[in-house]
Amino acid sequence: MYRLPSRYGAYAISLAGLVVCLLGLALLHAWPWGLGVLAFGLLAALGTHDLFQHHHTVSRNYPILAHLRYWLESIGPEIRQYFIQSDTEERPFSREQRSLVYRRAKNTIDKQPFGSQRDMQAPGYEWMNHSLAPTRIEDHDFRIVIGADRPRPYSASVFNISAMSFGALSANAIRALNEGAREGGFYHDTGEGGLSPHHRQGGDLVWELGSGYFGCRDAEGRFDPERFAETAGLEAVKMIEIKLSQGAKPGHGGVLPGPKVTPEIAATRGVPEGLDVISPAAHSAFSTPREMIAFIQRLRELSGGKPVGIKLAIGHPWEWFAMVKAMREEGDHPDFVVVDGGQGGTGAAPLEFVNRLGMPLTEALLLVHNTLVGAGLRDKVRVGAAGKVISAFDIARTMALGADWCNAARGYMFALGCIQAQSCHTDRCPSGVATQNPQRGGRLDVPLKAERVRHFHANTLKALAEMLAAAGLNHPGELGPEHVIRRISRHEVRNLATLFDFVPPNALLSGGAAQHPVFRDYWELADPDSFAPPASVWQLRQSKLV
């Protein structure tokens, strides 16, 4: 006798329930039977659809029941975040980190009772040593001057808002960030999506130019100097940042589908409404390191002498070396370099890019800092850094390794109310931060969130000041790698000054950095006239093709 497989049980029950409810409704004419017909009818229809569709084998084998699996899978991140992960697990930001931002943004108590939850004996644990001669720091508005030898230098906070475009974030999120930056006295990076009206709330701006030249492009997508000069001349624009690559998806271009190119986004980016917008993987305004330096000079002139810099995630080291050689030979340089860690970021990207492409922040920052020191340019080029910077210790550690200031994107998103739902790319952000849905984004209260952005910045720098004072320092610029200690094993600890190699000043000009493998292998071979790999790399590639 044939037995119906148990996996069809839910479908069979829905059919049987539908039949029973239909009979009850026909015989008794009572409304509860009508509700039963509706409920079981919908389930039966769903099960029938599952049986005859061809897209999901699981649904065909488990009609109705498969949808329970899909639902549980869809809320898996929330289940793990709220019920499974501990306070210190980072996926990608731990509950401890997020809660710290929320408390500081709301200006509530950010103290931790009953001791640390960290395993201080675990390899990789890091800390700062305190001093028996602590200092007293009255003002925690730490600043750094960028482009000091330019006509219009800029005094920047050491903790600013990293690049996030209008289009990636909602209009209200952009407004709140800029208002918070205005009230707190720090800068707001526009992201490569152009300078929108929502950015113009009075806060200082760093205008980021990507390969699409949004806001300063001609009809063919090429750089338009007249449009650039018009926007760069705005008083709110304090610096210009050329985006070479970003941590979320280094070396990867992008396409904004036509349906997402609304009239407002089209006007901001200078593109036709309703048509696909392409962000190429590479710039068209320059193709060599030397041409890049000339482009930087041109932007500085067009902007009236404002600082101009570059942002990049480090990839092939010889490409970065070629840029530095071009700086030396051309006698000019970017006023700043922002190093973006290759750990992913606010931008949605293929998993392989997020996990496996681009140099992590620590190694990238060390390479940039060491190269500039070794080439005798570190006193001329300021270095910013971005990559999972959330707390005062994150800032201190990053500056100890060579950064002059830090930027944060996701930290400020948390201050806006982001709950790490990781639905940024779906246009269904539950907090109204990373969406273009007017109903979702419109519910973000701009004045309230701007205040929280300001509080997060101020309270984080206050905590940084307290750490510095406890360490006997007066300014984060005094931090060095010797101030941060890392546990190597249960029986060994080392400070970062002894753990990492640091190049002496001007050593690359005299061959004194040859003991470091990356400089020994690629510095002499790097070509300021080309981003192409050195001949030795080409030969290695060719040998694999034989």
C-alpha positions as semicolon CSV with decimal commas, in nm:
position;residue;x (nm);y (nm);z (nm)
1;M;0,000;0,000;0,000
2;Y;0,138;0,340;-0,100
3;R;0,216;0,573;0,189
4;L;0,235;0,946;0,138
5;P;0,587;1,065;0,232
6;S;0,584;1,260;0,557
7;R;0,742;1,559;0,385
8;Y;0,408;1,616;0,212
9;G;0,227;1,614;0,545
10;A;0,178;1,990;0,570
11;Y;0,039;2,003;0,216
12;A;-0,194;1,709;0,284
13;I;-0,319;1,866;0,607
14;S;-0,388;2,195;0,428
15;L;-0,590;2,014;0,158
16;A;-0,783;1,814;0,416
17;G;-0,845;2,124;0,623
18;L;-0,970;2,308;0,316
19;V;-1,217;2,028;0,237
20;V;-1,344;2,012;0,596
21;C;-1,387;2,389;0,618
22;L;-1,567;2,401;0,283
23;L;-1,810;2,135;0,406
24;G;-1,858;2,315;0,736
25;L;-1,923;2,644;0,560
26;A;-2,171;2,481;0,321
27;L;-2,362;2,302;0,597
28;L;-2,345;2,546;0,889
29;H;-2,299;2,886;0,721
30;A;-2,090;3,008;1,018
31;W;-1,815;3,268;0,967
32;P;-1,539;3,071;1,151
33;W;-1,559;2,812;0,874
34;G;-1,502;3,092;0,625
35;L;-1,183;3,191;0,803
36;G;-1,074;2,829;0,788
37;V;-1,142;2,818;0,414
38;L;-0,930;3,131;0,369
39;A;-0,640;3,005;0,582
40;F;-0,628;2,649;0,452
41;G;-0,698;2,770;0,099
42;L;-0,394;2,997;0,104
43;L;-0,177;2,716;0,240
44;A;-0,310;2,471;-0,019
45;A;-0,245;2,722;-0,298
46;L;0,109;2,776;-0,170
47;G;0,171;2,402;-0,153
48;T;0,034;2,349;-0,503
49;H;0,259;2,625;-0,634
50;D;0,557;2,466;-0,459
51;L;0,489;2,130;-0,621
52;F;0,474;2,261;-0,976
53;Q;0,738;2,537;-0,975
54;H;1,090;2,453;-1,097
55;H;1,312;2,710;-0,926
56;H;1,350;2,550;-0,582
57;T;1,393;2,175;-0,549
58;V;1,358;2,194;-0,171
59;S;1,014;2,352;-0,212
60;R;0,906;2,078;-0,453
61;N;1,017;1,810;-0,209
62;Y;0,884;1,987;0,099
63;P;0,583;2,193;-0,007
64;I;0,489;2,457;0,249
65;L;0,747;2,330;0,501
66;A;1,035;2,465;0,290
67;H;0,911;2,818;0,351
68;L;0,972;2,773;0,723
69;R;1,335;2,699;0,639
70;Y;1,361;3,004;0,415
71;W;1,210;3,222;0,687
72;L;1,445;3,092;0,955
73;E;1,737;3,141;0,717
74;S;1,629;3,501;0,648
75;I;1,626;3,589;1,018
76;G;1,944;3,393;1,092
77;P;2,161;3,707;1,131
78;E;1,915;3,851;1,382
79;I;1,894;3,523;1,577
80;R;2,272;3,499;1,597
81;Q;2,308;3,866;1,685
82;Y;2,048;3,871;1,961
83;F;2,055;3,520;2,105
84;I;2,373;3,331;2,013
85;Q;2,678;3,554;1,981
86;S;2,851;3,672;2,294
87;D;2,907;4,040;2,363
88;T;3,264;4,023;2,231
89;E;3,220;3,821;1,912
90;E;3,279;4,039;1,606
91;R;3,053;3,951;1,313
92;P;3,151;4,207;1,185
93;F;3,100;4,432;1,490
94;S;3,039;4,285;1,833
95;R;2,751;4,374;2,060
96;E;3,007;4,534;2,292
97;Q;3,126;4,763;2,012
98;R;2,778;4,855;1,895
99;S;2,655;4,917;2,249
100;L;2,951;5,145;2,312
101;V;2,857;5,358;2,011
102;Y;2,489;5,365;2,107
103;R;2,566;5,478;2,462
104;R;2,809;5,746;2,353
105;A;2,574;5,866;2,080
106;K;2,290;5,893;2,331
107;N;2,525;6,063;2,577
108;T;2,451;5,809;2,848
109;I;2,686;5,623;3,081
110;D;2,947;5,433;2,881
111;K;3,125;5,269;3,174
112;Q;3,169;4,891;3,206
113;P;3,103;4,735;3,549
114;F;3,250;4,419;3,699
115;G;3,561;4,395;3,484
116;S;3,658;4,304;3,130
117;Q;3,493;4,029;2,927
118;R;3,806;3,991;2,717
119;D;4,037;3,691;2,741
120;M;4,359;3,874;2,819
121;Q;4,562;3,554;2,783
122;A;4,451;3,496;2,424
123;P;4,709;3,554;2,148
124;G;4,636;3,880;1,968
125;Y;4,504;4,063;2,275
126;E;4,635;4,422;2,277
127;W;4,653;4,698;2,534
128;M;4,822;5,030;2,617
129;N;5,047;5,073;2,917
130;H;4,969;5,352;3,162
131;S;5,213;5,592;3,326
132;L;5,287;5,672;3,689
133;A;5,315;6,033;3,573
134;P;4,976;6,092;3,408
135;T;4,899;6,423;3,241
136;R;4,590;6,640;3,251
137;I;4,423;6,717;2,918
138;E;4,168;6,998;2,930
139;D;4,064;7,004;2,563
140;H;3,990;6,684;2,370
141;D;3,930;6,860;2,037
142;F;4,247;6,712;1,887
143;R;4,329;6,848;1,542
144;I;4,582;6,807;1,263
145;V;4,669;7,060;0,992
146;I;4,657;6,922;0,637
147;G;4,822;7,108;0,350
148;A;5,010;7,344;0,578
149;D;5,220;7,476;0,288
150;R;4,920;7,530;0,059
151;P;4,723;7,853;0,016
152;R;4,418;7,711;0,197
153;P;4,525;7,454;0,459
154;Y;4,265;7,271;0,665
155;S;4,264;7,196;1,036
156;A;4,092;6,857;1,068
157;S;3,968;6,666;1,367
158;V;4,148;6,337;1,430
159;F;3,814;6,151;1,402
160;N;3,589;6,216;1,102
161;I;3,310;6,066;0,891
162;S;3,440;5,837;0,620
163;A;3,314;5,827;0,261
164;M;2,948;5,727;0,222
165;S;2,755;5,849;-0,082
166;F;2,406;5,984;-0,115
167;G;2,247;5,691;-0,291
168;A;2,412;5,444;-0,057
169;L;2,270;5,631;0,243
170;S;1,931;5,795;0,263
171;A;1,882;6,169;0,229
172;N;1,798;6,204;0,598
173;A;2,105;6,004;0,698
174;I;2,330;6,234;0,493
175;R;2,163;6,541;0,643
176;A;2,204;6,411;0,997
177;L;2,570;6,327;0,941
178;N;2,647;6,670;0,801
179;E;2,456;6,854;1,071
180;G;2,637;6,648;1,333
181;A;2,971;6,729;1,170
182;R;2,881;7,098;1,170
183;E;2,791;7,100;1,538
184;G;3,089;6,885;1,636
185;G;3,355;7,056;1,425
186;F;3,473;6,760;1,218
187;Y;3,455;6,675;0,851
188;H;3,213;6,469;0,645
189;D;3,344;6,283;0,337
190;T;3,086;6,294;0,058
191;G;3,170;5,957;-0,094
192;E;3,212;5,925;-0,469
193;G;2,841;5,977;-0,544
194;G;2,874;6,353;-0,568
195;L;2,796;6,651;-0,349
196;S;2,419;6,654;-0,301
197;P;2,197;6,924;-0,148
198;H;2,171;6,700;0,158
199;H;2,544;6,741;0,219
200;R;2,506;7,119;0,242
201;Q;2,392;7,158;0,600
202;G;2,691;7,366;0,706
203;G;2,935;7,090;0,796
204;D;3,289;7,075;0,657
205;L;3,311;6,854;0,349
206;V;3,580;6,647;0,186
207;W;3,466;6,604;-0,173
208;E;3,557;6,259;-0,301
209;L;3,616;6,210;-0,673
210;G;3,588;5,856;-0,800
211;S;3,643;5,724;-1,149
212;G;3,292;5,833;-1,247
213;Y;3,371;6,201;-1,169
214;F;3,019;6,247;-1,039
215;G;2,930;6,612;-1,012
216;C;3,215;6,718;-1,241
217;R;3,180;6,509;-1,556
218;D;3,088;6,580;-1,916
219;A;2,832;6,392;-2,123
220;E;3,083;6,113;-2,195
221;G;3,175;6,067;-1,830
222;R;3,512;6,241;-1,854
223;F;3,645;6,493;-1,604
224;D;3,503;6,843;-1,658
225;P;3,735;7,110;-1,510
226;E;3,476;7,389;-1,520
227;R;3,215;7,192;-1,327
228;F;3,483;7,080;-1,084
229;A;3,601;7,435;-1,017
230;E;3,245;7,550;-0,954
231;T;3,178;7,290;-0,684
232;A;3,530;7,286;-0,540
233;G;3,500;7,660;-0,483
234;L;3,219;7,614;-0,231
235;E;3,321;7,731;0,115
236;A;3,201;7,406;0,272
237;V;3,443;7,202;0,059
238;K;3,765;7,197;0,258
239;M;3,962;6,928;0,076
240;I;3,949;6,715;-0,240
241;E;4,002;6,338;-0,224
242;I;4,072;6,129;-0,533
243;K;3,941;5,778;-0,474
244;L;4,172;5,524;-0,633
245;S;4,013;5,228;-0,457
246;Q;3,813;5,147;-0,146
247;G;3,828;4,882;0,122
248;A;3,488;4,731;0,042
249;K;3,572;4,633;-0,316
250;P;3,922;4,742;-0,424
251;G;3,982;4,733;-0,797
252;H;3,611;4,683;-0,866
253;G;3,394;4,924;-1,059
254;G;3,020;4,942;-1,023
255;V;2,689;4,996;-1,198
256;L;2,396;5,190;-1,057
257;P;2,091;5,046;-1,237
258;G;1,875;5,291;-1,428
259;P;1,563;5,247;-1,210
260;K;1,765;5,369;-0,910
261;V;1,882;5,683;-1,091
262;T;1,613;5,914;-0,958
263;P;1,589;6,279;-1,064
264;E;1,767;6,382;-0,744
265;I;2,052;6,133;-0,783
266;A;2,082;6,220;-1,153
267;A;2,115;6,590;-1,070
268;T;2,371;6,522;-0,798
269;R;2,586;6,297;-1,012
270;G;2,542;6,485;-1,338
271;V;2,404;6,186;-1,528
272;P;2,086;6,119;-1,730
273;E;1,785;6,019;-1,526
274;G;1,672;5,657;-1,553
275;L;1,981;5,524;-1,732
276;D;2,248;5,289;-1,596
277;V;2,543;5,474;-1,444
278;I;2,884;5,308;-1,469
279;S;3,171;5,368;-1,229
280;P;3,479;5,236;-1,411
281;A;3,738;5,036;-1,221
282;A;4,009;5,286;-1,324
283;H;4,034;5,662;-1,377
284;S;4,029;5,811;-1,727
285;A;4,197;6,139;-1,626
286;F;4,531;5,966;-1,571
287;S;4,688;5,628;-1,641
288;T;5,035;5,650;-1,485
289;P;5,169;5,760;-1,145
290;R;5,331;6,066;-1,299
291;E;5,004;6,165;-1,467
292;M;4,828;6,121;-1,133
293;I;5,062;6,374;-0,971
294;A;4,989;6,618;-1,254
295;F;4,615;6,564;-1,202
296;I;4,655;6,638;-0,831
297;Q;4,835;6,962;-0,919
298;R;4,556;7,054;-1,158
299;L;4,282;6,994;-0,900
300;R;4,470;7,201;-0,645
301;E;4,488;7,492;-0,887
302;L;4,123;7,460;-0,991
303;S;4,011;7,451;-0,627
304;G;4,197;7,767;-0,537
305;G;4,475;7,600;-0,341
306;K;4,275;7,360;-0,123
307;P;4,448;7,042;-0,006
308;V;4,416;6,753;-0,251
309;G;4,486;6,392;-0,159
310;I;4,419;6,033;-0,253
311;K;4,232;5,745;-0,092
312;L;4,328;5,388;-0,164
313;A;4,324;5,035;-0,039
314;I;4,673;4,895;-0,086
315;G;4,709;4,615;-0,338
316;H;5,028;4,549;-0,536
317;P;5,308;4,721;-0,344
318;W;5,497;4,823;-0,658
319;E;5,203;5,043;-0,763
320;W;5,222;5,239;-0,439
321;F;5,601;5,258;-0,469
322;A;5,562;5,393;-0,823
323;M;5,337;5,671;-0,690
324;V;5,592;5,768;-0,426
325;K;5,871;5,769;-0,683
326;A;5,658;5,997;-0,902
327;M;5,616;6,232;-0,605
328;R;5,991;6,248;-0,561
329;E;6,071;6,301;-0,927
330;E;5,794;6,553;-0,994
331;G;5,872;6,756;-0,684
332;D;5,507;6,754;-0,583
333;H;5,286;6,527;-0,379
334;P;4,933;6,478;-0,254
335;D;4,867;6,669;0,065
336;F;4,728;6,357;0,226
337;V;4,679;5,986;0,174
338;V;4,382;5,805;0,328
339;V;4,453;5,434;0,371
340;D;4,139;5,223;0,351
341;G;4,172;4,880;0,509
342;G;4,072;4,587;0,291
343;Q;3,832;4,442;0,548
344;G;3,520;4,545;0,360
345;G;3,309;4,842;0,456
346;T;2,972;5,005;0,413
347;G;2,957;4,922;0,043
348;A;2,807;4,585;-0,049
349;A;3,055;4,375;-0,246
350;P;3,115;4,018;-0,363
351;L;3,213;3,792;-0,073
352;E;3,555;3,723;-0,222
353;F;3,628;4,097;-0,230
354;V;3,513;4,145;0,128
355;N;3,709;3,850;0,265
356;R;4,011;3,804;0,042
357;L;4,099;4,110;-0,164
358;G;4,304;4,406;-0,051
359;M;4,555;4,454;0,228
360;P;4,416;4,478;0,584
361;L;4,452;4,816;0,753
362;T;4,746;4,736;0,981
363;E;4,971;4,611;0,703
364;A;4,853;4,875;0,455
365;L;4,907;5,161;0,699
366;L;5,253;5,036;0,790
367;L;5,349;5,010;0,423
368;V;5,228;5,362;0,342
369;H;5,385;5,516;0,652
370;N;5,718;5,336;0,606
371;T;5,741;5,424;0,238
372;L;5,679;5,794;0,299
373;V;5,930;5,796;0,585
374;G;6,190;5,612;0,379
375;A;6,137;5,843;0,082
376;G;6,173;6,158;0,292
377;L;5,811;6,266;0,235
378;R;5,639;6,181;0,562
379;D;5,663;6,536;0,696
380;K;5,491;6,666;0,381
381;V;5,214;6,408;0,336
382;R;4,955;6,356;0,608
383;V;4,813;6,006;0,649
384;G;4,454;5,922;0,739
385;A;4,324;5,572;0,802
386;A;3,988;5,396;0,794
387;G;3,886;5,041;0,873
388;K;3,664;4,927;1,162
389;V;3,757;5,224;1,381
390;I;3,499;5,240;1,660
391;S;3,656;5,312;1,998
392;A;3,916;5,542;2,147
393;F;4,159;5,249;2,159
394;D;4,102;5,186;1,786
395;I;4,201;5,547;1,718
396;A;4,501;5,529;1,951
397;R;4,628;5,204;1,799
398;T;4,586;5,328;1,443
399;M;4,765;5,654;1,515
400;A;5,040;5,467;1,699
401;L;5,109;5,278;1,376
402;G;5,152;5,594;1,171
403;A;4,816;5,759;1,100
404;D;4,766;6,130;1,165
405;W;4,389;6,091;1,192
406;C;4,114;5,832;1,156
407;N;3,787;5,812;0,966
408;A;3,490;5,591;1,044
409;A;3,186;5,497;0,838
410;R;3,008;5,216;1,017
411;G;3,071;5,374;1,357
412;Y;2,879;5,683;1,252
413;M;2,611;5,463;1,096
414;F;2,562;5,304;1,438
415;A;2,533;5,654;1,583
416;L;2,250;5,714;1,333
417;G;2,071;5,405;1,461
418;C;2,205;5,127;1,236
419;I;2,142;4,788;1,399
420;Q;2,378;4,587;1,175
421;A;2,091;4,413;0,997
422;Q;2,330;4,373;0,700
423;S;2,057;4,457;0,451
424;C;2,230;4,767;0,310
425;H;2,212;4,635;-0,048
426;T;1,843;4,538;-0,036
427;D;1,690;4,887;0,002
428;R;1,510;4,750;0,310
429;C;1,729;4,897;0,584
430;P;1,513;4,877;0,899
431;S;1,670;5,186;1,053
432;G;1,630;5,411;0,747
433;V;2,006;5,468;0,715
434;A;2,112;5,272;0,405
435;T;1,806;5,297;0,184
436;Q;1,650;5,512;-0,085
437;N;1,300;5,406;0,017
438;P;1,136;5,738;0,111
439;Q;0,909;5,576;0,370
440;R;1,197;5,405;0,549
441;G;1,451;5,685;0,517
442;G;1,196;5,955;0,590
443;R;1,137;5,818;0,939
444;L;1,495;5,894;1,043
445;D;1,470;6,200;1,268
446;V;1,740;6,437;1,142
447;P;1,780;6,672;1,444
448;L;1,787;6,382;1,691
449;K;2,033;6,175;1,489
450;A;2,255;6,476;1,419
451;E;2,283;6,528;1,793
452;R;2,379;6,164;1,838
453;V;2,646;6,190;1,569
454;R;2,791;6,490;1,751
455;H;2,781;6,312;2,087
456;F;2,948;5,999;1,949
457;H;3,235;6,205;1,811
458;A;3,277;6,414;2,126
459;N;3,251;6,128;2,373
460;T;3,490;5,909;2,176
461;L;3,752;6,184;2,171
462;K;3,691;6,246;2,540
463;A;3,767;5,879;2,604
464;L;4,078;5,911;2,385
465;A;4,193;6,208;2,592
466;E;4,149;6,005;2,911
467;M;4,356;5,719;2,766
468;L;4,630;5,956;2,654
469;A;4,641;6,128;2,992
470;A;4,666;5,792;3,168
471;A;4,958;5,704;2,940
472;G;5,136;6,030;3,024
473;L;5,074;6,190;2,684
474;N;4,914;6,517;2,574
475;H;4,812;6,460;2,212
476;P;4,745;6,151;1,998
477;G;5,025;6,268;1,769
478;E;5,266;6,161;2,045
479;L;5,158;5,799;2,018
480;G;5,406;5,552;1,878
481;P;5,413;5,176;1,824
482;E;5,593;5,135;2,156
483;H;5,275;5,236;2,336
484;V;5,071;4,936;2,217
485;I;5,145;4,588;2,350
486;R;5,032;4,262;2,188
487;R;5,019;3,917;2,340
488;I;5,197;3,672;2,110
489;S;5,135;3,365;2,323
490;R;5,046;3,288;2,682
491;H;5,411;3,340;2,772
492;E;5,521;3,622;2,539
493;V;5,418;3,982;2,480
494;R;5,578;4,242;2,255
495;N;5,516;4,606;2,180
496;L;5,436;4,693;1,821
497;A;5,768;4,876;1,779
498;T;5,950;4,544;1,813
499;L;5,684;4,336;1,639
500;F;5,684;4,532;1,312
501;D;5,968;4,668;1,099
502;F;5,999;5,045;1,072
503;V;6,204;5,213;0,799
504;P;6,447;5,491;0,905
505;P;6,401;5,838;0,751
506;N;6,532;5,866;0,393
507;A;6,643;5,503;0,397
508;L;6,485;5,430;0,059
509;L;6,694;5,704;-0,098
510;S;7,014;5,539;0,016
511;G;6,920;5,172;-0,002
512;G;6,898;5,140;0,374
513;A;6,559;4,965;0,373
514;A;6,680;4,663;0,178
515;Q;6,641;4,432;0,477
516;H;6,263;4,460;0,452
517;P;6,150;4,201;0,190
518;V;5,880;4,411;0,022
519;F;6,118;4,704;-0,033
520;R;6,403;4,476;-0,133
521;D;6,188;4,300;-0,392
522;Y;5,995;4,590;-0,545
523;W;6,121;4,939;-0,457
524;E;6,399;4,956;-0,714
525;L;6,178;4,796;-0,980
526;A;5,883;5,034;-0,938
527;D;5,838;5,270;-1,234
528;P;5,693;5,622;-1,187
529;D;5,574;5,609;-1,548
530;S;5,368;5,294;-1,515
531;F;5,143;5,099;-1,282
532;A;5,244;4,782;-1,467
533;P;5,414;4,498;-1,279
534;P;5,795;4,487;-1,282
535;A;5,966;4,262;-1,535
536;S;6,039;3,999;-1,271
537;V;5,669;3,966;-1,196
538;W;5,587;3,942;-1,567
539;Q;5,848;3,669;-1,608
540;L;5,699;3,474;-1,320
541;R;5,353;3,502;-1,474
542;Q;5,481;3,393;-1,814
543;S;5,654;3,091;-1,663
544;K;5,318;2,967;-1,538
545;L;5,175;2,984;-1,889
546;V;5,444;2,768;-2,047
